[in-house]
Amino acid sequence: MSRREPREARALGLWTAAWLGALLLAGLLWLGNLSVQWPVLLVPVIWALVALRPRGPLH
């Protein structure tokens, strides 16, 4: 299995974080209580921050 390039990995991470955020928000609005359960929306934000971190070349 080959490793992804940093640009590809970043794009995939951001795409995943965006979909995760959208699905979590939809689920909270439909089934949950947003005023109490809003911290769950921090998960995709943290996911996006991890995807955006600088990646250097691997040795």
PDB file of N, CA, C and O in Angstrom:
ATOM      1  N   MET A   1       0.850  -1.169   0.000  1.00  0.00           N
ATOM      2  CA  MET A   1       0.000   0.000   0.000  1.00  0.00           C
ATOM      3  C   MET A   1       0.903   1.242   0.000  1.00  0.00           C
ATOM      4  O   MET A   1       1.802   1.360   0.833  1.00  0.00           O
ATOM      5  N   SER A   2       0.663   2.145  -0.920  1.00  0.00           N
ATOM      6  CA  SER A   2       1.485   3.349  -0.991  1.00  0.00           C
ATOM      7  C   SER A   2       0.904   4.456  -0.118  1.00  0.00           C
ATOM      8  O   SER A   2      -0.305   4.538   0.101  1.00  0.00           O
ATOM      9  N   ARG A   3       1.797   5.292   0.366  1.00  0.00           N
ATOM     10  CA  ARG A   3       1.369   6.412   1.206  1.00  0.00           C
ATOM     11  C   ARG A   3       0.848   7.546   0.334  1.00  0.00           C
ATOM     12  O   ARG A   3       1.276   7.721  -0.807  1.00  0.00           O
ATOM     13  N   ARG A   4      -0.079   8.309   0.891  1.00  0.00           N
ATOM     14  CA  ARG A   4      -0.619   9.458   0.151  1.00  0.00           C
ATOM     15  C   ARG A   4       0.347  10.631   0.264  1.00  0.00           C
ATOM     16  O   ARG A   4       1.101  10.754   1.229  1.00  0.00           O
ATOM     17  N   GLU A   5       0.299  11.469  -0.731  1.00  0.00           N
ATOM     18  CA  GLU A   5       1.063  12.710  -0.665  1.00  0.00           C
ATOM     19  C   GLU A   5       0.414  13.615   0.363  1.00  0.00           C
ATOM     20  O   GLU A   5      -0.784  13.491   0.616  1.00  0.00           O
ATOM     21  N   PRO A   6       1.180  14.534   0.969  1.00  0.00           N
ATOM     22  CA  PRO A   6       0.602  15.416   1.989  1.00  0.00           C
ATOM     23  C   PRO A   6      -0.606  16.217   1.499  1.00  0.00           C
ATOM     24  O   PRO A   6      -1.554  16.431   2.254  1.00  0.00           O
ATOM     25  N   ARG A   7      -0.578  16.653   0.261  1.00  0.00           N
ATOM     26  CA  ARG A   7      -1.702  17.430  -0.280  1.00  0.00           C
ATOM     27  C   ARG A   7      -2.968  16.570  -0.378  1.00  0.00           C
ATOM     28  O   ARG A   7      -4.065  17.025  -0.055  1.00  0.00           O
ATOM     29  N   GLU A   8      -2.796  15.326  -0.826  1.00  0.00           N
ATOM     30  CA  GLU A   8      -3.930  14.400  -0.908  1.00  0.00           C
ATOM     31  C   GLU A   8      -4.481  14.072   0.475  1.00  0.00           C
ATOM     32  O   GLU A   8      -5.694  14.051   0.682  1.00  0.00           O
ATOM     33  N   ALA A   9      -3.576  13.817   1.418  1.00  0.00           N
ATOM     34  CA  ALA A   9      -4.000  13.485   2.780  1.00  0.00           C
ATOM     35  C   ALA A   9      -4.750  14.651   3.415  1.00  0.00           C
ATOM     36  O   ALA A   9      -5.746  14.452   4.110  1.00  0.00           O
ATOM     37  N   ARG A  10      -4.268  15.865   3.175  1.00  0.00           N
ATOM     38  CA  ARG A  10      -4.928  17.056   3.724  1.00  0.00           C
ATOM     39  C   ARG A  10      -6.332  17.214   3.137  1.00  0.00           C
ATOM     40  O   ARG A  10      -7.287  17.478   3.867  1.00  0.00           O
ATOM     41  N   ALA A  11      -6.453  17.053   1.830  1.00  0.00           N
ATOM     42  CA  ALA A  11      -7.760  17.184   1.176  1.00  0.00           C
ATOM     43  C   ALA A  11      -8.730  16.114   1.672  1.00  0.00           C
ATOM     44  O   ALA A  11      -9.897  16.408   1.933  1.00  0.00           O
ATOM     45  N   LEU A  12      -8.260  14.881   1.801  1.00  0.00           N
ATOM     46  CA  LEU A  12      -9.110  13.808   2.283  1.00  0.00           C
ATOM     47  C   LEU A  12      -9.532  14.054   3.734  1.00  0.00           C
ATOM     48  O   LEU A  12     -10.683  13.809   4.095  1.00  0.00           O
ATOM     49  N   GLY A  13      -8.612  14.534   4.561  1.00  0.00           N
ATOM     50  CA  GLY A  13      -8.937  14.834   5.955  1.00  0.00           C
ATOM     51  C   GLY A  13      -9.968  15.946   6.080  1.00  0.00           C
ATOM     52  O   GLY A  13     -10.888  15.851   6.893  1.00  0.00           O
ATOM     53  N   LEU A  14      -9.822  16.995   5.285  1.00  0.00           N
ATOM     54  CA  LEU A  14     -10.778  18.099   5.333  1.00  0.00           C
ATOM     55  C   LEU A  14     -12.141  17.679   4.787  1.00  0.00           C
ATOM     56  O   LEU A  14     -13.175  18.083   5.318  1.00  0.00           O
ATOM     57  N   TRP A  15     -12.143  16.871   3.734  1.00  0.00           N
ATOM     58  CA  TRP A  15     -13.393  16.374   3.169  1.00  0.00           C
ATOM     59  C   TRP A  15     -14.128  15.525   4.205  1.00  0.00           C
ATOM     60  O   TRP A  15     -15.340  15.655   4.381  1.00  0.00           O
ATOM     61  N   THR A  16     -13.391  14.664   4.881  1.00  0.00           N
ATOM     62  CA  THR A  16     -13.984  13.803   5.906  1.00  0.00           C
ATOM     63  C   THR A  16     -14.509  14.632   7.073  1.00  0.00           C
ATOM     64  O   THR A  16     -15.607  14.380   7.568  1.00  0.00           O
ATOM     65  N   ALA A  17     -13.732  15.618   7.515  1.00  0.00           N
ATOM     66  CA  ALA A  17     -14.164  16.475   8.624  1.00  0.00           C
ATOM     67  C   ALA A  17     -15.431  17.248   8.261  1.00  0.00           C
ATOM     68  O   ALA A  17     -16.323  17.406   9.095  1.00  0.00           O
ATOM     69  N   ALA A  18     -15.512  17.726   7.024  1.00  0.00           N
ATOM     70  CA  ALA A  18     -16.695  18.480   6.601  1.00  0.00           C
ATOM     71  C   ALA A  18     -17.935  17.592   6.610  1.00  0.00           C
ATOM     72  O   ALA A  18     -18.985  17.996   7.109  1.00  0.00           O
ATOM     73  N   TRP A  19     -17.816  16.385   6.060  1.00  0.00           N
ATOM     74  CA  TRP A  19     -18.965  15.475   6.048  1.00  0.00           C
ATOM     75  C   TRP A  19     -19.342  15.040   7.458  1.00  0.00           C
ATOM     76  O   TRP A  19     -20.524  14.963   7.794  1.00  0.00           O
ATOM     77  N   LEU A  20     -18.334  14.756   8.283  1.00  0.00           N
ATOM     78  CA  LEU A  20     -18.616  14.370   9.658  1.00  0.00           C
ATOM     79  C   LEU A  20     -19.349  15.490  10.384  1.00  0.00           C
ATOM     80  O   LEU A  20     -20.320  15.237  11.097  1.00  0.00           O
ATOM     81  N   GLY A  21     -18.890  16.728  10.207  1.00  0.00           N
ATOM     82  CA  GLY A  21     -19.548  17.873  10.830  1.00  0.00           C
ATOM     83  C   GLY A  21     -20.983  18.044  10.350  1.00  0.00           C
ATOM     84  O   GLY A  21     -21.887  18.299  11.145  1.00  0.00           O
ATOM     85  N   ALA A  22     -21.181  17.903   9.052  1.00  0.00           N
ATOM     86  CA  ALA A  22     -22.532  18.061   8.506  1.00  0.00           C
ATOM     87  C   ALA A  22     -23.474  16.974   9.031  1.00  0.00           C
ATOM     88  O   ALA A  22     -24.611  17.261   9.406  1.00  0.00           O
ATOM     89  N   LEU A  23     -23.000  15.734   9.056  1.00  0.00           N
ATOM     90  CA  LEU A  23     -23.848  14.642   9.534  1.00  0.00           C
ATOM     91  C   LEU A  23     -24.123  14.755  11.036  1.00  0.00           C
ATOM     92  O   LEU A  23     -25.240  14.494  11.483  1.00  0.00           O
ATOM     93  N   LEU A  24     -23.112  15.142  11.809  1.00  0.00           N
ATOM     94  CA  LEU A  24     -23.338  15.323  13.245  1.00  0.00           C
ATOM     95  C   LEU A  24     -24.317  16.462  13.511  1.00  0.00           C
ATOM     96  O   LEU A  24     -25.196  16.342  14.365  1.00  0.00           O
ATOM     97  N   LEU A  25     -24.169  17.562  12.783  1.00  0.00           N
ATOM     98  CA  LEU A  25     -25.081  18.688  12.964  1.00  0.00           C
ATOM     99  C   LEU A  25     -26.506  18.298  12.573  1.00  0.00           C
ATOM    100  O   LEU A  25     -27.457  18.634  13.278  1.00  0.00           O
ATOM    101  N   ALA A  26     -26.653  17.597  11.462  1.00  0.00           N
ATOM    102  CA  ALA A  26     -27.988  17.150  11.045  1.00  0.00           C
ATOM    103  C   ALA A  26     -28.597  16.228  12.099  1.00  0.00           C
ATOM    104  O   ALA A  26     -29.775  16.350  12.435  1.00  0.00           O
ATOM    105  N   GLY A  27     -27.800  15.319  12.610  1.00  0.00           N
ATOM    106  CA  GLY A  27     -28.292  14.416  13.639  1.00  0.00           C
ATOM    107  C   GLY A  27     -28.679  15.139  14.921  1.00  0.00           C
ATOM    108  O   GLY A  27     -29.681  14.806  15.553  1.00  0.00           O
ATOM    109  N   LEU A  28     -27.885  16.122  15.297  1.00  0.00           N
ATOM    110  CA  LEU A  28     -28.217  16.892  16.502  1.00  0.00           C
ATOM    111  C   LEU A  28     -29.481  17.711  16.316  1.00  0.00           C
ATOM    112  O   LEU A  28     -30.309  17.798  17.224  1.00  0.00           O
ATOM    113  N   LEU A  29     -29.632  18.308  15.153  1.00  0.00           N
ATOM    114  CA  LEU A  29     -30.828  19.107  14.906  1.00  0.00           C
ATOM    115  C   LEU A  29     -32.074  18.240  14.817  1.00  0.00           C
ATOM    116  O   LEU A  29     -33.162  18.666  15.205  1.00  0.00           O
ATOM    117  N   TRP A  30     -31.915  17.023  14.304  1.00  0.00           N
ATOM    118  CA  TRP A  30     -33.056  16.135  14.123  1.00  0.00           C
ATOM    119  C   TRP A  30     -33.412  15.394  15.403  1.00  0.00           C
ATOM    120  O   TRP A  30     -34.582  15.341  15.781  1.00  0.00           O
ATOM    121  N   LEU A  31     -32.416  14.821  16.074  1.00  0.00           N
ATOM    122  CA  LEU A  31     -32.682  13.947  17.212  1.00  0.00           C
ATOM    123  C   LEU A  31     -32.202  14.483  18.556  1.00  0.00           C
ATOM    124  O   LEU A  31     -32.691  14.060  19.604  1.00  0.00           O
ATOM    125  N   GLY A  32     -31.265  15.395  18.532  1.00  0.00           N
ATOM    126  CA  GLY A  32     -30.607  15.786  19.772  1.00  0.00           C
ATOM    127  C   GLY A  32     -31.071  17.110  20.333  1.00  0.00           C
ATOM    128  O   GLY A  32     -32.056  17.703  19.892  1.00  0.00           O
ATOM    129  N   ASN A  33     -30.327  17.539  21.313  1.00  0.00           N
ATOM    130  CA  ASN A  33     -30.565  18.814  21.963  1.00  0.00           C
ATOM    131  C   ASN A  33     -29.292  19.636  21.786  1.00  0.00           C
ATOM    132  O   ASN A  33     -28.317  19.434  22.509  1.00  0.00           O
ATOM    133  N   LEU A  34     -29.297  20.555  20.837  1.00  0.00           N
ATOM    134  CA  LEU A  34     -28.102  21.297  20.460  1.00  0.00           C
ATOM    135  C   LEU A  34     -27.537  22.105  21.628  1.00  0.00           C
ATOM    136  O   LEU A  34     -26.320  22.258  21.735  1.00  0.00           O
ATOM    137  N   SER A  35     -28.392  22.618  22.498  1.00  0.00           N
ATOM    138  CA  SER A  35     -27.903  23.436  23.606  1.00  0.00           C
ATOM    139  C   SER A  35     -27.097  22.628  24.625  1.00  0.00           C
ATOM    140  O   SER A  35     -26.292  23.191  25.367  1.00  0.00           O
ATOM    141  N   VAL A  36     -27.309  21.319  24.662  1.00  0.00           N
ATOM    142  CA  VAL A  36     -26.590  20.464  25.609  1.00  0.00           C
ATOM    143  C   VAL A  36     -25.485  19.673  24.918  1.00  0.00           C
ATOM    144  O   VAL A  36     -24.419  19.457  25.496  1.00  0.00           O
ATOM    145  N   GLN A  37     -25.732  19.246  23.697  1.00  0.00           N
ATOM    146  CA  GLN A  37     -24.820  18.326  23.025  1.00  0.00           C
ATOM    147  C   GLN A  37     -23.901  19.005  22.007  1.00  0.00           C
ATOM    148  O   GLN A  37     -23.282  18.314  21.198  1.00  0.00           O
ATOM    149  N   TRP A  38     -23.797  20.325  22.025  1.00  0.00           N
ATOM    150  CA  TRP A  38     -22.958  21.030  21.063  1.00  0.00           C
ATOM    151  C   TRP A  38     -21.482  20.631  21.106  1.00  0.00           C
ATOM    152  O   TRP A  38     -20.815  20.722  20.076  1.00  0.00           O
ATOM    153  N   PRO A  39     -20.928  20.186  22.265  1.00  0.00           N
ATOM    154  CA  PRO A  39     -19.500  19.830  22.238  1.00  0.00           C
ATOM    155  C   PRO A  39     -19.140  18.712  21.255  1.00  0.00           C
ATOM    156  O   PRO A  39     -17.980  18.592  20.861  1.00  0.00           O
ATOM    157  N   VAL A  40     -20.115  17.896  20.856  1.00  0.00           N
ATOM    158  CA  VAL A  40     -19.807  16.845  19.889  1.00  0.00           C
ATOM    159  C   VAL A  40     -19.360  17.449  18.556  1.00  0.00           C
ATOM    160  O   VAL A  40     -18.684  16.779  17.775  1.00  0.00           O
ATOM    161  N   LEU A  41     -19.724  18.694  18.289  1.00  0.00           N
ATOM    162  CA  LEU A  41     -19.319  19.354  17.049  1.00  0.00           C
ATOM    163  C   LEU A  41     -17.842  19.757  17.062  1.00  0.00           C
ATOM    164  O   LEU A  41     -17.299  20.166  16.035  1.00  0.00           O
ATOM    165  N   LEU A  42     -17.202  19.644  18.211  1.00  0.00           N
ATOM    166  CA  LEU A  42     -15.766  19.916  18.277  1.00  0.00           C
ATOM    167  C   LEU A  42     -14.953  18.794  17.621  1.00  0.00           C
ATOM    168  O   LEU A  42     -13.811  19.016  17.217  1.00  0.00           O
ATOM    169  N   VAL A  43     -15.525  17.608  17.513  1.00  0.00           N
ATOM    170  CA  VAL A  43     -14.808  16.481  16.914  1.00  0.00           C
ATOM    171  C   VAL A  43     -14.395  16.785  15.475  1.00  0.00           C
ATOM    172  O   VAL A  43     -13.220  16.611  15.149  1.00  0.00           O
ATOM    173  N   PRO A  44     -15.302  17.231  14.591  1.00  0.00           N
ATOM    174  CA  PRO A  44     -14.848  17.533  13.227  1.00  0.00           C
ATOM    175  C   PRO A  44     -13.904  18.742  13.160  1.00  0.00           C
ATOM    176  O   PRO A  44     -13.066  18.825  12.262  1.00  0.00           O
ATOM    177  N   VAL A  45     -14.041  19.668  14.100  1.00  0.00           N
ATOM    178  CA  VAL A  45     -13.122  20.811  14.127  1.00  0.00           C
ATOM    179  C   VAL A  45     -11.706  20.322  14.450  1.00  0.00           C
ATOM    180  O   VAL A  45     -10.738  20.730  13.807  1.00  0.00           O
ATOM    181  N   ILE A  46     -11.598  19.453  15.442  1.00  0.00           N
ATOM    182  CA  ILE A  46     -10.286  18.901  15.793  1.00  0.00           C
ATOM    183  C   ILE A  46      -9.755  18.051  14.640  1.00  0.00           C
ATOM    184  O   ILE A  46      -8.563  18.089  14.333  1.00  0.00           O
ATOM    185  N   TRP A  47     -10.638  17.290  14.007  1.00  0.00           N
ATOM    186  CA  TRP A  47     -10.245  16.481  12.853  1.00  0.00           C
ATOM    187  C   TRP A  47      -9.656  17.366  11.750  1.00  0.00           C
ATOM    188  O   TRP A  47      -8.632  17.027  11.157  1.00  0.00           O
ATOM    189  N   ALA A  48     -10.308  18.499  11.480  1.00  0.00           N
ATOM    190  CA  ALA A  48      -9.819  19.417  10.449  1.00  0.00           C
ATOM    191  C   ALA A  48      -8.482  20.031  10.850  1.00  0.00           C
ATOM    192  O   ALA A  48      -7.602  20.200  10.006  1.00  0.00           O
ATOM    193  N   LEU A  49      -8.324  20.365  12.125  1.00  0.00           N
ATOM    194  CA  LEU A  49      -7.040  20.920  12.574  1.00  0.00           C
ATOM    195  C   LEU A  49      -5.912  19.911  12.422  1.00  0.00           C
ATOM    196  O   LEU A  49      -4.795  20.277  12.056  1.00  0.00           O
ATOM    197  N   VAL A  50      -6.194  18.656  12.696  1.00  0.00           N
ATOM    198  CA  VAL A  50      -5.186  17.613  12.503  1.00  0.00           C
ATOM    199  C   VAL A  50      -4.863  17.475  11.016  1.00  0.00           C
ATOM    200  O   VAL A  50      -3.701  17.296  10.649  1.00  0.00           O
ATOM    201  N   ALA A  51      -5.875  17.557  10.166  1.00  0.00           N
ATOM    202  CA  ALA A  51      -5.638  17.451   8.720  1.00  0.00           C
ATOM    203  C   ALA A  51      -4.815  18.623   8.202  1.00  0.00           C
ATOM    204  O   ALA A  51      -4.073  18.475   7.231  1.00  0.00           O
ATOM    205  N   LEU A  52      -4.937  19.775   8.832  1.00  0.00           N
ATOM    206  CA  LEU A  52      -4.227  20.973   8.361  1.00  0.00           C
ATOM    207  C   LEU A  52      -2.818  21.110   8.916  1.00  0.00           C
ATOM    208  O   LEU A  52      -2.068  21.990   8.492  1.00  0.00           O
ATOM    209  N   ARG A  53      -2.449  20.245   9.864  1.00  0.00           N
ATOM    210  CA  ARG A  53      -1.122  20.397  10.460  1.00  0.00           C
ATOM    211  C   ARG A  53      -0.044  20.206   9.397  1.00  0.00           C
ATOM    212  O   ARG A  53      -0.218  19.438   8.451  1.00  0.00           O
ATOM    213  N   PRO A  54       1.053  20.904   9.561  1.00  0.00           N
ATOM    214  CA  PRO A  54       2.124  20.761   8.568  1.00  0.00           C
ATOM    215  C   PRO A  54       2.712  19.348   8.586  1.00  0.00           C
ATOM    216  O   PRO A  54       2.903  18.753   9.646  1.00  0.00           O
ATOM    217  N   ARG A  55       2.982  18.848   7.439  1.00  0.00           N
ATOM    218  CA  ARG A  55       3.601  17.530   7.314  1.00  0.00           C
ATOM    219  C   ARG A  55       4.891  17.667   6.549  1.00  0.00           C
ATOM    220  O   ARG A  55       4.918  18.164   5.423  1.00  0.00           O
ATOM    221  N   GLY A  56       5.935  17.230   7.161  1.00  0.00           N
ATOM    222  CA  GLY A  56       7.231  17.261   6.493  1.00  0.00           C
ATOM    223  C   GLY A  56       7.472  15.961   5.762  1.00  0.00           C
ATOM    224  O   GLY A  56       6.728  14.994   5.929  1.00  0.00           O
ATOM    225  N   PRO A  57       8.504  15.940   4.960  1.00  0.00           N
ATOM    226  CA  PRO A  57       8.831  14.689   4.260  1.00  0.00           C
ATOM    227  C   PRO A  57       9.293  13.636   5.257  1.00  0.00           C
ATOM    228  O   PRO A  57      10.007  13.940   6.213  1.00  0.00           O
ATOM    229  N   LEU A  58       8.881  12.409   5.026  1.00  0.00           N
ATOM    230  CA  LEU A  58       9.285  11.311   5.905  1.00  0.00           C
ATOM    231  C   LEU A  58      10.655  10.813   5.477  1.00  0.00           C
ATOM    232  O   LEU A  58      10.953  10.736   4.285  1.00  0.00           O
ATOM    233  N   HIS A  59      11.471  10.483   6.437  1.00  0.00           N
ATOM    234  CA  HIS A  59      12.830  10.007   6.135  1.00  0.00           C
ATOM    235  C   HIS A  59      12.847   8.527   5.956  1.00  0.00           C
ATOM    236  O   HIS A  59      13.902   7.948   5.696  1.00  0.00           O
TER     237      HIS A  59
END
